Amino acid sequence: MTEATTPAAPQITILDLQNVVKVIDTAAERGAFKGNELSAVGTVRDKVANFLAAIPQEEAPAEEVAPEEVVVEEVAEKPSPRRRAARA
């Protein structure tokens, strides 16, 4: 009889959390969120940023990826009716 292997538990690193904050900031700068979503997104961003700030620096790993290397793919946006009206 063979023993079933248990899958490894998912893991999130400090670097992953730093990248989450960067992605949220980039998406916000590009206008990816609707007004009614901003509060919820901002709450999550602040929680992650506060968690990262509370970690002693000796525990935080040296950043493995330079901030410029974080890639956020741009998605072509269909103009909303308001934008079209403003352009007209």
C-alpha positions in Angstrom: 0.0 0.0 0.0 1.3 3.5 -0.8 0.7 6.5 1.3 -1.0 9.4 -0.4 1.1 12.5 -0.5 -0.4 15.7 0.9 0.0 18.7 -1.3 2.2 21.5 0.1 0.4 24.2 1.9 0.2 27.5 -0.1 2.7 30.0 1.0 2.9 33.8 0.7 6.2 35.6 1.2 6.9 39.1 2.3 8.0 39.9 -1.2 4.5 38.7 -2.5 2.8 41.1 -0.1 5.1 44.0 -1.2 4.2 43.2 -4.8 0.4 43.2 -3.9 0.8 46.8 -2.6 2.7 47.8 -5.8 0.1 46.3 -8.0 -2.8 48.0 -6.1 -0.9 51.4 -6.4 -0.2 50.9 -10.1 -3.8 49.9 -10.8 -5.1 52.9 -8.8 -2.8 55.3 -10.7 -4.2 53.9 -14.0 -7.8 54.3 -12.9 -8.6 50.6 -12.8 -11.1 50.9 -9.9 -14.6 52.4 -9.9 -15.4 55.0 -7.3 -17.5 52.6 -5.3 -14.6 50.1 -5.1 -12.0 52.5 -3.9 -12.8 52.2 -0.2 -12.6 48.4 -0.2 -9.4 48.4 -2.2 -7.8 51.1 -0.1 -8.7 49.2 3.1 -7.0 46.0 1.8 -4.0 48.0 0.6 -3.6 49.8 4.0 -3.9 46.5 5.9 -1.1 44.9 3.9 1.1 48.0 4.0 0.6 48.3 7.8 1.4 44.6 8.2 4.6 45.1 6.2 5.6 48.2 8.2 5.2 46.2 11.5 7.7 43.5 10.4 11.1 44.1 12.0 13.7 44.9 9.2 15.9 42.0 10.2 13.0 39.6 9.4 12.2 41.2 6.1 14.1 39.6 3.2 16.3 41.6 1.0 14.2 42.6 -2.0 14.8 40.0 -4.7 13.1 41.9 -7.5 13.6 45.6 -8.2 10.4 47.6 -8.3 10.9 48.4 -12.0 10.8 44.6 -12.7 7.2 44.2 -11.4 5.2 44.0 -14.6 1.5 44.9 -14.7 0.0 44.1 -18.1 -2.0 47.0 -19.5 -5.4 46.1 -20.8 -7.0 48.1 -23.5 -9.9 49.9 -22.0 -13.2 50.5 -23.8 -14.1 54.2 -23.4 -17.1 54.7 -21.1 -20.0 56.7 -22.4 -19.0 59.6 -20.1 -15.5 59.7 -21.6 -16.9 59.8 -25.1 -19.4 62.5 -24.2 -16.6 64.6 -22.6 -14.5 64.2 -25.8 -17.3 65.2 -28.1 
